[in-house]
């Protein structure tokens, strides 16, 4: 899958915690029901945060690039 830039609404918690709440994809707002897994990696010098999230239709991987401060939809399963 090609990586698609998306808009994501998040809640910033204590410390450095980030919780995605919803994201826009294909002109539709996807409300996140559950975050199933969170991990980090590096792309060059940029730290990226990955969130495996679930809505009513499928499982998605959202990736946040901390240097560019941008979100992308990296993977879709079961849509």
Backbone as XML, in Angstrom:
<?xml version="1.0"?>
<chain id="A" units="angstrom">
  <residue number="1" name="UNK">
    <atom name="N" x="0.836" y="-1.179" z="0.000"/>
    <atom name="CA" x="0.000" y="0.000" z="0.000"/>
    <atom name="C" x="0.880" y="1.242" z="0.000"/>
  </residue>
  <residue number="2" name="UNK">
    <atom name="N" x="0.483" y="2.233" z="-0.784"/>
    <atom name="CA" x="1.193" y="3.507" z="-0.729"/>
    <atom name="C" x="0.803" y="4.240" z="0.534"/>
  </residue>
  <residue number="3" name="UNK">
    <atom name="N" x="1.717" y="4.987" z="1.029"/>
    <atom name="CA" x="1.459" y="5.720" z="2.261"/>
    <atom name="C" x="0.680" y="6.985" z="1.921"/>
  </residue>
  <residue number="4" name="UNK">
    <atom name="N" x="-0.393" y="7.205" z="2.661"/>
    <atom name="CA" x="-1.277" y="8.333" z="2.401"/>
    <atom name="C" x="-1.240" y="9.327" z="3.555"/>
  </residue>
  <residue number="5" name="UNK">
    <atom name="N" x="-0.949" y="10.614" z="3.265"/>
    <atom name="CA" x="-1.028" y="11.615" z="4.320"/>
    <atom name="C" x="-2.486" y="11.742" z="4.782"/>
  </residue>
  <residue number="6" name="UNK">
    <atom name="N" x="-2.692" y="11.845" z="6.073"/>
    <atom name="CA" x="-4.040" y="11.946" z="6.619"/>
    <atom name="C" x="-4.074" y="12.979" z="7.737"/>
  </residue>
  <residue number="7" name="UNK">
    <atom name="N" x="-5.280" y="13.349" z="8.106"/>
    <atom name="CA" x="-5.510" y="14.243" z="9.239"/>
    <atom name="C" x="-5.950" y="13.377" z="10.412"/>
  </residue>
  <residue number="8" name="UNK">
    <atom name="N" x="-5.353" y="13.608" z="11.591"/>
    <atom name="CA" x="-5.641" y="12.806" z="12.777"/>
    <atom name="C" x="-5.916" y="13.730" z="13.959"/>
  </residue>
  <residue number="9" name="UNK">
    <atom name="N" x="-6.956" y="13.417" z="14.721"/>
    <atom name="CA" x="-7.221" y="14.127" z="15.973"/>
    <atom name="C" x="-6.650" y="13.291" z="17.101"/>
  </residue>
  <residue number="10" name="UNK">
    <atom name="N" x="-5.913" y="13.937" z="17.992"/>
    <atom name="CA" x="-5.264" y="13.214" z="19.086"/>
    <atom name="C" x="-5.513" y="13.905" z="20.417"/>
  </residue>
  <residue number="11" name="UNK">
    <atom name="N" x="-5.333" y="13.129" z="21.485"/>
    <atom name="CA" x="-5.332" y="13.664" z="22.838"/>
    <atom name="C" x="-3.909" y="13.508" z="23.361"/>
  </residue>
  <residue number="12" name="UNK">
    <atom name="N" x="-3.336" y="14.618" z="23.822"/>
    <atom name="CA" x="-2.016" y="14.568" z="24.428"/>
    <atom name="C" x="-2.204" y="14.385" z="25.931"/>
  </residue>
  <residue number="13" name="UNK">
    <atom name="N" x="-1.642" y="13.305" z="26.454"/>
    <atom name="CA" x="-1.773" y="13.005" z="27.871"/>
    <atom name="C" x="-0.563" y="13.467" z="28.638"/>
  </residue>
  <residue number="14" name="UNK">
    <atom name="N" x="-0.473" y="13.044" z="29.892"/>
    <atom name="CA" x="0.688" y="13.398" z="30.708"/>
    <atom name="C" x="1.975" y="12.872" z="30.069"/>
  </residue>
  <residue number="15" name="UNK">
    <atom name="N" x="3.040" y="13.598" z="30.268"/>
    <atom name="CA" x="4.320" y="13.177" z="29.684"/>
    <atom name="C" x="4.266" y="13.339" z="28.174"/>
  </residue>
  <residue number="16" name="UNK">
    <atom name="N" x="4.690" y="12.323" z="27.479"/>
    <atom name="CA" x="4.720" y="12.382" z="26.018"/>
    <atom name="C" x="3.678" y="11.478" z="25.375"/>
  </residue>
  <residue number="17" name="UNK">
    <atom name="N" x="2.660" y="11.074" z="26.113"/>
    <atom name="CA" x="1.687" y="10.135" z="25.546"/>
    <atom name="C" x="0.767" y="10.820" z="24.537"/>
  </residue>
  <residue number="18" name="UNK">
    <atom name="N" x="0.466" y="10.094" z="23.465"/>
    <atom name="CA" x="-0.418" y="10.558" z="22.404"/>
    <atom name="C" x="-1.458" y="9.473" z="22.174"/>
  </residue>
  <residue number="19" name="UNK">
    <atom name="N" x="-2.733" y="9.870" z="22.109"/>
    <atom name="CA" x="-3.804" y="8.911" z="21.859"/>
    <atom name="C" x="-4.624" y="9.387" z="20.664"/>
  </residue>
  <residue number="20" name="UNK">
    <atom name="N" x="-4.523" y="8.690" z="19.508"/>
    <atom name="CA" x="-5.365" y="9.058" z="18.369"/>
    <atom name="C" x="-6.840" y="8.792" z="18.698"/>
  </residue>
  <residue number="21" name="UNK">
    <atom name="N" x="-7.712" y="9.723" z="18.274"/>
    <atom name="CA" x="-9.143" y="9.618" z="18.552"/>
    <atom name="C" x="-9.931" y="9.338" z="17.272"/>
  </residue>
  <residue number="22" name="UNK">
    <atom name="N" x="-9.589" y="10.018" z="16.200"/>
    <atom name="CA" x="-10.197" y="9.767" z="14.891"/>
    <atom name="C" x="-9.232" y="10.209" z="13.799"/>
  </residue>
  <residue number="23" name="UNK">
    <atom name="N" x="-9.497" y="9.727" z="12.560"/>
    <atom name="CA" x="-8.712" y="10.153" z="11.405"/>
    <atom name="C" x="-9.619" y="10.237" z="10.184"/>
  </residue>
  <residue number="24" name="UNK">
    <atom name="N" x="-9.229" y="11.101" z="9.233"/>
    <atom name="CA" x="-9.954" y="11.239" z="7.966"/>
    <atom name="C" x="-9.265" y="10.397" z="6.907"/>
  </residue>
  <residue number="25" name="UNK">
    <atom name="N" x="-10.054" y="9.616" z="6.187"/>
    <atom name="CA" x="-9.537" y="8.841" z="5.053"/>
    <atom name="C" x="-10.684" y="8.604" z="4.086"/>
  </residue>
  <residue number="26" name="UNK">
    <atom name="N" x="-10.449" y="8.837" z="2.823"/>
    <atom name="CA" x="-11.446" y="8.687" z="1.765"/>
    <atom name="C" x="-12.700" y="9.504" z="2.068"/>
  </residue>
  <residue number="27" name="UNK">
    <atom name="N" x="-12.495" y="10.749" z="2.470"/>
    <atom name="CA" x="-13.592" y="11.674" z="2.777"/>
    <atom name="C" x="-14.528" y="11.145" z="3.851"/>
  </residue>
  <residue number="28" name="UNK">
    <atom name="N" x="-13.981" y="10.382" z="4.773"/>
    <atom name="CA" x="-14.787" y="9.820" z="5.849"/>
    <atom name="C" x="-14.020" y="9.918" z="7.163"/>
  </residue>
  <residue number="29" name="UNK">
    <atom name="N" x="-14.735" y="10.263" z="8.216"/>
    <atom name="CA" x="-14.147" y="10.323" z="9.551"/>
    <atom name="C" x="-14.244" y="8.931" z="10.174"/>
  </residue>
  <residue number="30" name="UNK">
    <atom name="N" x="-13.080" y="8.370" z="10.553"/>
    <atom name="CA" x="-13.006" y="7.049" z="11.175"/>
    <atom name="C" x="-12.779" y="7.235" z="12.672"/>
  </residue>
  <residue number="31" name="UNK">
    <atom name="N" x="-13.774" y="6.914" z="13.479"/>
    <atom name="CA" x="-13.643" y="7.012" z="14.933"/>
    <atom name="C" x="-12.905" y="5.786" z="15.456"/>
  </residue>
  <residue number="32" name="UNK">
    <atom name="N" x="-11.853" y="6.018" z="16.203"/>
    <atom name="CA" x="-11.022" y="4.926" z="16.715"/>
    <atom name="C" x="-11.678" y="4.337" z="17.958"/>
  </residue>
  <residue number="33" name="UNK">
    <atom name="N" x="-11.974" y="3.049" z="17.891"/>
    <atom name="CA" x="-12.591" y="2.340" z="19.004"/>
    <atom name="C" x="-11.551" y="1.802" z="19.973"/>
  </residue>
  <residue number="34" name="UNK">
    <atom name="N" x="-10.369" y="1.458" z="19.429"/>
    <atom name="CA" x="-9.340" y="0.828" z="20.255"/>
    <atom name="C" x="-7.967" y="1.018" z="19.620"/>
  </residue>
  <residue number="35" name="UNK">
    <atom name="N" x="-6.968" y="1.263" z="20.446"/>
    <atom name="CA" x="-5.575" y="1.214" z="20.006"/>
    <atom name="C" x="-5.037" y="-0.123" z="20.471"/>
  </residue>
  <residue number="36" name="UNK">
    <atom name="N" x="-4.671" y="-0.980" z="19.507"/>
    <atom name="CA" x="-4.274" y="-2.346" z="19.851"/>
    <atom name="C" x="-2.781" y="-2.504" z="20.110"/>
  </residue>
  <residue number="37" name="UNK">
    <atom name="N" x="-1.959" y="-1.607" z="19.540"/>
    <atom name="CA" x="-0.514" y="-1.741" z="19.712"/>
    <atom name="C" x="0.155" y="-0.419" z="19.349"/>
  </residue>
  <residue number="38" name="UNK">
    <atom name="N" x="1.236" y="-0.080" z="20.052"/>
    <atom name="CA" x="2.012" y="1.136" z="19.787"/>
    <atom name="C" x="3.489" y="0.761" z="19.764"/>
  </residue>
  <residue number="39" name="UNK">
    <atom name="N" x="4.231" y="1.259" z="18.782"/>
    <atom name="CA" x="5.677" y="1.028" z="18.732"/>
    <atom name="C" x="6.354" y="2.209" z="18.043"/>
  </residue>
  <residue number="40" name="UNK">
    <atom name="N" x="7.663" y="2.282" z="18.167"/>
    <atom name="CA" x="8.441" y="3.359" z="17.554"/>
    <atom name="C" x="9.531" y="2.775" z="16.670"/>
  </residue>
  <residue number="41" name="UNK">
    <atom name="N" x="9.977" y="3.586" z="15.720"/>
    <atom name="CA" x="11.152" y="3.235" z="14.928"/>
    <atom name="C" x="11.810" y="4.532" z="14.467"/>
  </residue>
  <residue number="42" name="UNK">
    <atom name="N" x="12.903" y="4.391" z="13.740"/>
    <atom name="CA" x="13.604" y="5.539" z="13.166"/>
    <atom name="C" x="13.589" y="5.431" z="11.658"/>
  </residue>
  <residue number="43" name="UNK">
    <atom name="N" x="13.356" y="6.560" z="10.991"/>
    <atom name="CA" x="13.499" y="6.650" z="9.537"/>
    <atom name="C" x="14.507" y="7.766" z="9.315"/>
  </residue>
  <residue number="44" name="UNK">
    <atom name="N" x="15.754" y="7.374" z="9.072"/>
    <atom name="CA" x="16.833" y="8.354" z="9.066"/>
    <atom name="C" x="17.014" y="8.851" z="10.489"/>
  </residue>
  <residue number="45" name="UNK">
    <atom name="N" x="16.939" y="10.166" z="10.673"/>
    <atom name="CA" x="17.058" y="10.731" z="12.023"/>
    <atom name="C" x="15.692" y="11.005" z="12.654"/>
  </residue>
  <residue number="46" name="UNK">
    <atom name="N" x="14.633" y="10.685" z="11.925"/>
    <atom name="CA" x="13.284" y="10.986" z="12.418"/>
    <atom name="C" x="12.717" y="9.813" z="13.217"/>
  </residue>
  <residue number="47" name="UNK">
    <atom name="N" x="12.283" y="10.117" z="14.421"/>
    <atom name="CA" x="11.579" y="9.121" z="15.225"/>
    <atom name="C" x="10.131" y="9.072" z="14.739"/>
  </residue>
  <residue number="48" name="UNK">
    <atom name="N" x="9.625" y="7.847" z="14.535"/>
    <atom name="CA" x="8.239" y="7.683" z="14.110"/>
    <atom name="C" x="7.478" y="6.869" z="15.151"/>
  </residue>
  <residue number="49" name="UNK">
    <atom name="N" x="6.262" y="7.286" z="15.421"/>
    <atom name="CA" x="5.377" y="6.575" z="16.332"/>
    <atom name="C" x="4.319" y="5.862" z="15.498"/>
  </residue>
  <residue number="50" name="UNK">
    <atom name="N" x="4.160" y="4.565" z="15.739"/>
    <atom name="CA" x="3.186" y="3.760" z="15.002"/>
    <atom name="C" x="2.057" y="3.364" z="15.940"/>
  </residue>
  <residue number="51" name="UNK">
    <atom name="N" x="0.837" y="3.480" z="15.444"/>
    <atom name="CA" x="-0.347" y="3.125" z="16.221"/>
    <atom name="C" x="-1.179" y="2.155" z="15.398"/>
  </residue>
  <residue number="52" name="UNK">
    <atom name="N" x="-1.403" y="0.973" z="15.919"/>
    <atom name="CA" x="-2.329" y="0.035" z="15.313"/>
    <atom name="C" x="-3.683" y="0.310" z="15.960"/>
  </residue>
  <residue number="53" name="UNK">
    <atom name="N" x="-4.653" y="0.754" z="15.140"/>
    <atom name="CA" x="-5.946" y="1.169" z="15.676"/>
    <atom name="C" x="-7.076" y="0.450" z="14.949"/>
  </residue>
  <residue number="54" name="UNK">
    <atom name="N" x="-8.221" y="0.389" z="15.634"/>
    <atom name="CA" x="-9.383" y="-0.311" z="15.086"/>
    <atom name="C" x="-10.587" y="0.618" z="15.107"/>
  </residue>
  <residue number="55" name="UNK">
    <atom name="N" x="-11.341" y="0.611" z="13.990"/>
    <atom name="CA" x="-12.642" y="1.254" z="13.973"/>
    <atom name="C" x="-13.680" y="0.167" z="13.696"/>
  </residue>
  <residue number="56" name="UNK">
    <atom name="N" x="-14.918" y="0.544" z="13.360"/>
    <atom name="CA" x="-15.933" y="-0.481" z="13.145"/>
    <atom name="C" x="-15.703" y="-1.297" z="11.875"/>
  </residue>
  <residue number="57" name="UNK">
    <atom name="N" x="-14.827" y="-0.829" z="10.975"/>
    <atom name="CA" x="-14.649" y="-1.515" z="9.703"/>
    <atom name="C" x="-13.333" y="-2.216" z="9.481"/>
  </residue>
  <residue number="58" name="UNK">
    <atom name="N" x="-12.343" y="-1.983" z="10.309"/>
    <atom name="CA" x="-11.060" y="-2.611" z="10.045"/>
    <atom name="C" x="-9.975" y="-2.203" z="11.021"/>
  </residue>
  <residue number="59" name="UNK">
    <atom name="N" x="-8.772" y="-2.658" z="10.687"/>
    <atom name="CA" x="-7.579" y="-2.382" z="11.485"/>
    <atom name="C" x="-6.638" y="-1.549" z="10.625"/>
  </residue>
  <residue number="60" name="UNK">
    <atom name="N" x="-6.072" y="-0.494" z="11.204"/>
    <atom name="CA" x="-5.245" y="0.454" z="10.464"/>
    <atom name="C" x="-3.953" y="0.723" z="11.218"/>
  </residue>
  <residue number="61" name="UNK">
    <atom name="N" x="-2.912" y="1.050" z="10.460"/>
    <atom name="CA" x="-1.670" y="1.512" z="11.076"/>
    <atom name="C" x="-1.497" y="2.982" z="10.737"/>
  </residue>
  <residue number="62" name="UNK">
    <atom name="N" x="-1.484" y="3.815" z="11.772"/>
    <atom name="CA" x="-1.242" y="5.241" z="11.626"/>
    <atom name="C" x="0.182" y="5.522" z="12.075"/>
  </residue>
  <residue number="63" name="UNK">
    <atom name="N" x="0.908" y="6.331" z="11.311"/>
    <atom name="CA" x="2.297" y="6.635" z="11.637"/>
    <atom name="C" x="2.477" y="8.137" z="11.768"/>
  </residue>
  <residue number="64" name="UNK">
    <atom name="N" x="3.090" y="8.538" z="12.883"/>
    <atom name="CA" x="3.375" y="9.951" z="13.135"/>
    <atom name="C" x="4.878" y="10.181" z="13.063"/>
  </residue>
  <residue number="65" name="UNK">
    <atom name="N" x="5.304" y="11.075" z="12.172"/>
    <atom name="CA" x="6.704" y="11.448" z="12.035"/>
    <atom name="C" x="6.949" y="12.653" z="12.936"/>
  </residue>
  <residue number="66" name="UNK">
    <atom name="N" x="7.772" y="12.489" z="13.977"/>
    <atom name="CA" x="7.963" y="13.542" z="14.975"/>
    <atom name="C" x="8.782" y="14.721" z="14.449"/>
  </residue>
  <residue number="67" name="UNK">
    <atom name="N" x="9.579" y="14.521" z="13.412"/>
    <atom name="CA" x="10.364" y="15.619" z="12.841"/>
    <atom name="C" x="9.492" y="16.456" z="11.911"/>
  </residue>
  <residue number="68" name="UNK">
    <atom name="N" x="8.787" y="15.794" z="10.991"/>
    <atom name="CA" x="7.925" y="16.501" z="10.042"/>
    <atom name="C" x="6.588" y="16.896" z="10.662"/>
  </residue>
  <residue number="69" name="UNK">
    <atom name="N" x="6.267" y="16.312" z="11.809"/>
    <atom name="CA" x="4.990" y="16.498" z="12.486"/>
    <atom name="C" x="3.833" y="16.215" z="11.532"/>
  </residue>
  <residue number="70" name="UNK">
    <atom name="N" x="3.921" y="15.041" z="10.891"/>
    <atom name="CA" x="2.900" y="14.655" z="9.924"/>
    <atom name="C" x="2.435" y="13.228" z="10.193"/>
  </residue>
  <residue number="71" name="UNK">
    <atom name="N" x="1.204" y="12.954" z="9.796"/>
    <atom name="CA" x="0.591" y="11.632" z="9.944"/>
    <atom name="C" x="0.407" y="10.991" z="8.583"/>
  </residue>
  <residue number="72" name="UNK">
    <atom name="N" x="0.510" y="9.668" z="8.548"/>
    <atom name="CA" x="0.181" y="8.936" z="7.327"/>
    <atom name="C" x="-0.516" y="7.630" z="7.689"/>
  </residue>
  <residue number="73" name="UNK">
    <atom name="N" x="-1.343" y="7.180" z="6.772"/>
    <atom name="CA" x="-1.983" y="5.878" z="6.890"/>
    <atom name="C" x="-1.044" y="4.887" z="6.226"/>
  </residue>
  <residue number="74" name="UNK">
    <atom name="N" x="-0.423" y="4.016" z="7.012"/>
    <atom name="CA" x="0.630" y="3.142" z="6.515"/>
    <atom name="C" x="0.122" y="1.764" z="6.100"/>
  </residue>
  <residue number="75" name="UNK">
    <atom name="N" x="-0.963" y="1.315" z="6.713"/>
    <atom name="CA" x="-1.439" y="-0.040" z="6.422"/>
    <atom name="C" x="-2.925" y="-0.150" z="6.763"/>
  </residue>
  <residue number="76" name="UNK">
    <atom name="N" x="-3.614" y="-0.994" z="5.983"/>
    <atom name="CA" x="-5.035" y="-1.267" z="6.221"/>
    <atom name="C" x="-5.233" y="-2.771" z="6.185"/>
  </residue>
  <residue number="77" name="UNK">
    <atom name="N" x="-5.980" y="-3.286" z="7.160"/>
    <atom name="CA" x="-6.318" y="-4.716" z="7.180"/>
    <atom name="C" x="-7.807" y="-4.852" z="7.437"/>
  </residue>
  <residue number="78" name="UNK">
    <atom name="N" x="-8.443" y="-5.726" z="6.684"/>
    <atom name="CA" x="-9.836" y="-6.050" z="6.933"/>
    <atom name="C" x="-10.819" y="-4.973" z="6.561"/>
  </residue>
  <residue number="79" name="UNK">
    <atom name="N" x="-10.441" y="-4.096" z="5.611"/>
    <atom name="CA" x="-11.371" y="-3.038" z="5.215"/>
    <atom name="C" x="-12.139" y="-3.464" z="4.007"/>
  </residue>
</chain>
